[in-house]
Structure formats: structure tokens, C-alpha cells
Amino acid sequence: MTTEADLRSQAREWLVLLNSGRASAADRAAAERWRHASAEHARALAEVERLWALLGQVERPAAGVRAMPRRVRRWPLPLATAACLLLALWLAPPGWHADVRTVAGEVREVRLDDGSRLQLNGATALDWDANVDGQRRVRLYRGQVDFQIAADAAHPFVIEAGEARIRVTGTRFDVNLLDDQVLLAVTEGHVQVSDAAGSERAVQAGEQIAWQDGRLQSPEPLDSARALAWQRGRLVFRDRPLPEVFEELQRQQSQQVLFLDAQARALKVTGVFALDDPQAVLRAIETALPVKLTRLPGGLLVSSEG
């Protein structure tokens, strides 16, 4: 299931390419096919075009229905991309209003009123309520948290993260919210989990489970070396898609990332890196993979070589 945020991100990438001065006739035709693939695609692109126009980067066509501009101001690629990054910042990130937040690169421990301890990774945002219908509740908007829940059988602790639902009374586990995927790693006790479709199961210590596109997957043995590496100051990637790698990196440095083509999205990364040195990951990507990274103030443009 593709989320609205996914569609807006894809629409922004199409608009950057089409206004970069390097788009071919095939690129423009592909963009039109993407637009007409569904009403949701058309709405996402129209929304991004309206905001782009407000930034003064695109001359709007007279007829509003066929919104893909054919005659545009041909800005140099970095300037066009910078405008798109400004557009991305215009669309506020989830959780900007949250009770508890960390900035990129900040790892912080938070003690809740009930005695629970939460360790937050960078760029994490959540709301906390000590009593909602007899339950302790956390709403995780983005990021990663190591939960050490104070035991209280009379007041279950419930976490909502995307479509994931996690219910415990007292245990320790890690929740990692990555775009349309949620990863749960249980290190102590057991956890009850469910999804919006009603699927439910118990996950034991030494197991991990994922929600993909909102759907609960099957539990697997816990890969603590990877899932919990951030708690030891490490980033561990094993055949991870490049977009997921960059999403992890955005927790360590405040940088918008835009992909210009599907070939770059399909590449995968394997390696172990220091959590506080995201530039080492970028250098490794440039050295080992056929990609070009264009660095801009506050942003990064990713494209396949050639």
C-alpha cells in the first residue's frame, strides 16, 4: 500500500527531474504515465505543482486539468533541486507537534511518569499519555525507541506506530518506524502485537517482527547485531535498499534526500559504520555503488551513474 507521503515524495522527484533541464522525451512520457496511473497520482502531482508554483519555479499552464508543465523556466539542476527541498520542508514532517522529540544526531533517554525509560534515536517524535481509559499510551510518529516498560499489570502500556499496535505490561523492546515499515525487536519478556486488519500474535524475547505496508508479518529470530546496533553506536546494513539506508542516515543528519531514478532506488548496501559518522556511509556508497551524490545546502540528490 503506497501512502500519501510516498506519492508526494515520488511526485516531487518527477518534478525535480522535469525541471532540471536533463529530462528526455522518454522521461516526460514516463512522468505522464505515472500521473495517469491513478487519481491519487494525479492529485499528488497537482498538489506538488501548486506549491512549486508558489515558489516561483514553474509557470502554471492556463488549463488546470493537464497540469504537467511543458514550458518551464529551465533552472540549473542544483537550483531546481534546492527549490524542491524547500518544498519538502514546507510539508511539515510527522510529529512536529509531538510532546517528546529529538533532533537529527541526538540520542536521549526520557523517564516517563510511570517509571518507564525510553531511549530515543535521532529525529524521533512521540506523544505520551499516562492514563487513557486505564492504559498508558505512546504514539510514535517517526524514529526509533528502546522501551524499558515499568511493570503494571493493571495499566497496560500501548504503543501505536503507523498501523502497528503493541501492548505490554512490563518488558523491554525496540520499535523502529521506517516510512511504511515498522520493526519490533523484543529483548525481554513478551509483547502482544496486532495490525489494523485484526491480525494478532505474541512475540517472545529473542524474536523480531515487522509490519510491512500495515500488515503484520511472521516473527523471526532476533538479529540484535543489526536491529539494536544503534544502541551500541553503530549502523549495520545487510543488503539494505538504498532508500532505507538514507532514511536511517536522516536520523543522524538533518538532510532531505531525493532520488532521481529507479535504478538508484534499487541498489543495496552492506556494511558496518559508526553512528556518529554518517559521512563515512556516504563515502562508502559513492565508492562501492554506481551512484552520483549531488550535495546541496540541506539536501542530497541521488542518481545512478550515467
C-alpha positions as CSV (number, residue, x, y, z in Angstrom):
1,M,0.0,0.0,0.0
2,T,1.5,3.3,-1.1
3,T,0.9,6.1,1.4
4,E,0.2,9.8,0.6
5,A,3.7,10.7,1.8
6,D,5.1,8.2,-0.6
7,L,3.1,9.6,-3.5
8,R,4.1,13.2,-2.6
9,S,7.8,12.1,-2.5
10,Q,7.5,10.5,-5.9
11,A,5.8,13.5,-7.3
12,R,8.5,15.8,-6.0
13,E,11.1,13.6,-7.7
14,W,9.3,13.7,-11.0
15,L,9.0,17.5,-10.8
16,V,12.7,17.9,-10.0
17,L,13.7,15.8,-13.0
18,L,11.3,17.6,-15.4
19,N,12.6,21.0,-14.3
20,S,16.3,20.0,-14.2
21,G,17.0,20.6,-17.9
22,R,18.2,17.0,-18.3
23,A,14.8,15.3,-18.8
24,S,14.4,13.4,-22.1
25,A,11.3,12.8,-24.1
26,A,11.2,9.3,-22.6
27,D,11.3,10.9,-19.1
28,R,8.4,13.2,-19.9
29,A,6.4,10.3,-21.3
30,A,7.1,8.2,-18.2
31,A,6.0,11.1,-16.0
32,E,2.7,11.3,-17.9
33,R,2.2,7.6,-17.4
34,W,2.9,8.0,-13.7
35,R,0.4,10.8,-13.5
36,H,-2.4,8.9,-15.3
37,A,-1.7,5.6,-13.4
38,S,-4.4,6.6,-10.8
39,A,-6.4,9.5,-9.4
40,E,-4.1,9.5,-6.3
41,H,-1.0,10.0,-8.5
42,A,-2.7,12.9,-10.3
43,R,-3.7,14.6,-7.1
44,A,-0.2,14.2,-5.6
45,L,1.4,15.8,-8.6
46,A,-1.1,18.6,-8.8
47,E,-0.5,19.4,-5.1
48,V,3.3,19.5,-5.5
49,E,3.0,21.6,-8.7
50,R,0.8,24.1,-6.9
51,L,3.3,24.5,-4.1
52,W,6.2,24.6,-6.6
53,A,4.4,27.4,-8.5
54,L,4.1,29.4,-5.3
55,L,7.9,29.2,-5.0
56,G,8.1,30.8,-8.5
57,Q,9.8,27.8,-10.1
58,V,7.1,26.8,-12.6
59,E,4.9,28.7,-15.0
60,R,1.4,27.2,-14.5
61,P,-0.4,26.2,-17.7
62,A,-3.7,28.0,-18.5
63,A,-5.7,24.8,-18.4
64,G,-5.7,23.3,-14.9
65,V,-6.5,19.7,-15.8
66,R,-3.4,18.9,-17.7
67,A,-1.1,20.1,-15.0
68,M,2.3,18.8,-16.2
69,P,4.1,21.9,-17.4
70,R,5.6,21.7,-20.9
71,R,7.1,25.2,-20.9
72,V,9.1,25.8,-17.7
73,R,11.9,28.0,-16.6
74,R,15.0,25.9,-17.0
75,W,16.9,26.5,-13.8
76,P,20.2,24.7,-13.3
77,L,19.8,21.3,-11.6
78,P,21.1,22.3,-8.2
79,L,18.7,25.4,-8.0
80,A,15.7,23.4,-9.1
81,T,16.5,20.7,-6.6
82,A,17.0,23.3,-3.8
83,A,13.5,24.6,-4.6
84,C,12.2,21.1,-4.3
85,L,14.0,20.7,-0.9
86,L,12.3,23.8,0.2
87,L,9.0,22.3,-0.9
88,A,9.7,19.2,1.1
89,L,10.4,21.3,4.2
90,W,7.1,23.2,3.6
91,L,5.3,19.9,4.1
92,A,5.9,19.5,7.9
93,P,7.4,16.2,9.0
94,P,5.2,13.9,11.1
95,G,5.3,14.6,14.8
96,W,6.5,18.2,14.6
97,H,3.9,19.0,17.3
98,A,4.8,15.9,19.5
99,D,5.3,16.0,23.3
100,V,8.8,14.4,23.1
101,R,11.2,15.0,20.2
102,T,14.9,14.5,19.3
103,V,16.7,16.3,16.5
104,A,18.9,14.6,14.0
105,G,22.1,13.2,15.6
106,E,20.6,13.4,19.2
107,V,20.3,10.2,21.3
108,R,18.4,10.9,24.5
109,E,16.9,9.0,27.5
110,V,13.5,10.0,28.7
111,R,11.9,8.9,32.0
112,L,8.1,8.7,32.0
113,D,5.8,9.4,34.9
114,D,5.2,5.7,35.4
115,G,8.9,4.9,35.8
116,S,9.4,3.6,32.3
117,R,12.6,4.5,30.5
118,L,12.8,5.4,26.8
119,Q,15.9,5.8,24.8
120,L,15.2,7.8,21.7
121,N,17.3,7.7,18.5
122,G,17.8,10.8,16.4
123,A,14.9,12.5,14.6
124,T,12.3,10.7,16.8
125,A,8.9,12.1,17.8
126,L,6.2,10.7,20.1
127,D,3.3,11.7,22.3
128,W,2.9,10.2,25.8
129,D,-0.3,10.0,27.9
130,A,-0.1,8.3,31.4
131,N,-3.8,7.5,31.5
132,V,-6.2,6.8,28.6
133,D,-9.1,4.6,29.7
134,G,-6.8,2.9,32.2
135,Q,-3.9,2.5,29.7
136,R,-0.5,4.1,29.4
137,R,-0.2,5.2,25.7
138,V,2.6,6.3,23.4
139,R,2.0,7.4,19.8
140,L,5.2,7.1,17.8
141,Y,5.2,9.4,14.8
142,R,8.7,8.8,13.5
143,G,12.1,7.4,14.6
144,Q,13.3,4.6,16.8
145,V,12.9,4.0,20.5
146,D,14.2,1.4,23.0
147,F,11.3,0.9,25.5
148,Q,12.0,-0.3,29.1
149,I,8.5,-0.5,30.5
150,A,7.8,-0.4,34.2
151,A,5.7,-3.4,35.2
152,D,2.0,-2.5,35.9
153,A,-0.5,-5.3,35.1
154,A,-3.4,-3.1,35.9
155,H,-2.4,-0.4,33.4
156,P,-1.2,-2.0,30.1
157,F,1.3,0.0,28.0
158,V,0.1,0.5,24.4
159,I,2.3,1.8,21.5
160,E,0.8,3.0,18.2
161,A,3.3,3.3,15.3
162,G,1.8,3.7,11.9
163,E,-0.6,0.7,11.5
164,A,1.3,-1.3,14.2
165,R,-0.2,-1.8,17.7
166,I,1.9,-3.1,20.5
167,R,0.6,-4.0,24.0
168,V,2.7,-4.9,27.1
169,T,2.5,-4.7,30.9
170,G,6.3,-4.6,31.6
171,T,9.2,-5.7,29.3
172,R,11.9,-4.3,27.0
173,F,11.8,-4.0,23.3
174,D,12.9,-1.7,20.4
175,V,10.5,-0.1,17.9
176,N,11.8,1.2,14.6
177,L,9.4,3.2,12.4
178,L,10.8,3.4,8.8
179,D,8.4,5.0,6.3
180,D,5.7,2.3,5.6
181,Q,7.5,-0.3,7.7
182,V,7.6,-0.9,11.5
183,L,10.2,-3.3,13.1
184,L,9.8,-4.6,16.6
185,A,12.7,-6.4,18.4
186,V,11.9,-8.0,21.8
187,T,14.8,-8.4,24.2
188,E,12.9,-9.2,27.4
189,G,9.6,-10.7,28.3
190,H,6.8,-11.0,25.6
191,V,4.8,-8.5,23.6
192,Q,1.2,-8.6,22.1
193,V,1.1,-7.2,18.6
194,S,-1.6,-6.5,16.1
195,D,-2.4,-4.6,12.9
196,A,-5.4,-2.7,11.5
197,A,-6.8,-5.8,9.8
198,G,-7.1,-7.6,13.1
199,S,-4.2,-10.0,12.8
200,E,-2.7,-10.6,16.3
201,R,0.1,-12.6,17.9
202,A,2.5,-12.8,20.8
203,V,6.2,-12.1,20.2
204,Q,8.7,-13.5,22.7
205,A,12.1,-12.4,23.9
206,G,14.7,-13.2,21.2
207,E,12.2,-12.6,18.4
208,Q,11.6,-9.8,16.0
209,I,8.6,-9.0,13.8
210,A,7.7,-6.5,11.1
211,W,4.7,-4.7,9.8
212,Q,5.0,-4.1,6.0
213,D,2.5,-1.8,4.3
214,G,0.5,-2.0,7.5
215,R,0.3,-5.8,7.5
216,L,1.8,-7.9,10.3
217,Q,4.5,-10.4,9.1
218,S,5.7,-13.6,10.6
219,P,8.1,-13.5,13.6
220,E,11.8,-14.2,13.0
221,P,14.8,-14.8,15.3
222,L,16.1,-11.5,16.7
223,D,19.1,-10.2,14.7
224,S,20.3,-8.0,17.6
225,A,23.6,-7.2,15.8
226,R,21.6,-5.2,13.2
227,A,18.3,-4.2,14.9
228,L,19.9,-2.9,18.1
229,A,23.2,-1.7,16.6
230,W,22.3,2.0,17.2
231,Q,22.3,1.4,20.9
232,R,26.0,0.5,20.6
233,G,26.8,3.5,18.4
234,R,26.8,1.5,15.2
235,L,24.9,1.4,11.9
236,V,24.7,-2.1,10.4
237,F,23.3,-2.7,6.9
238,R,22.9,-6.1,5.4
239,D,21.7,-5.9,1.8
240,R,19.5,-2.9,2.7
241,P,17.8,-0.9,-0.1
242,L,19.4,2.5,-0.6
243,P,16.3,4.5,0.3
244,E,16.2,2.7,3.7
245,V,19.8,3.4,4.3
246,F,19.3,7.2,3.6
247,E,16.2,7.2,5.9
248,E,18.4,5.8,8.7
249,L,21.1,8.4,7.9
250,Q,18.5,11.2,8.2
251,R,18.3,10.4,11.9
252,Q,21.9,11.4,12.2
253,Q,22.0,14.4,10.0
254,S,19.2,16.8,9.0
255,Q,19.2,16.4,5.3
256,Q,16.5,16.0,2.7
257,V,17.2,13.2,0.2
258,L,15.7,13.0,-3.3
259,F,16.1,10.1,-5.7
260,L,16.0,10.9,-9.5
261,D,15.7,7.4,-10.9
262,A,14.5,3.9,-10.1
263,Q,18.0,2.4,-10.8
264,A,19.4,4.2,-7.8
265,R,16.5,3.2,-5.6
266,A,17.1,-0.5,-6.4
267,L,20.7,-0.5,-5.2
268,K,21.6,-2.2,-1.9
269,V,24.1,-1.6,0.9
270,T,26.1,-3.9,3.2
271,G,28.5,-2.6,5.8
272,V,29.1,-1.6,9.5
273,F,29.6,2.1,10.3
274,A,29.9,4.4,13.3
275,L,26.6,6.0,14.2
276,D,28.1,9.5,14.6
277,D,29.9,9.5,11.2
278,P,27.2,9.5,8.5
279,Q,29.7,11.0,6.0
280,A,31.6,7.7,6.1
281,V,28.5,5.9,4.9
282,L,28.1,8.4,2.0
283,R,31.8,8.0,1.0
284,A,31.3,4.2,1.0
285,I,28.2,4.5,-1.1
286,E,30.0,6.7,-3.6
287,T,32.9,4.3,-3.7
288,A,31.1,1.0,-3.9
289,L,27.9,1.7,-5.8
290,P,27.3,3.2,-9.3
291,V,25.6,6.3,-8.0
292,K,26.2,10.1,-8.1
293,L,25.5,12.1,-5.0
294,T,25.0,15.8,-5.6
295,R,25.4,17.7,-2.3
296,L,23.3,20.8,-1.7
297,P,22.7,23.1,1.3
298,G,20.4,21.0,3.5
299,G,19.9,18.3,0.9
300,L,21.3,15.5,-1.2
301,L,20.4,14.4,-4.8
302,V,20.8,10.7,-5.6
303,S,21.0,9.4,-9.2
304,S,22.5,6.4,-10.9
305,E,25.7,7.0,-12.9
306,G,25.1,7.8,-16.5
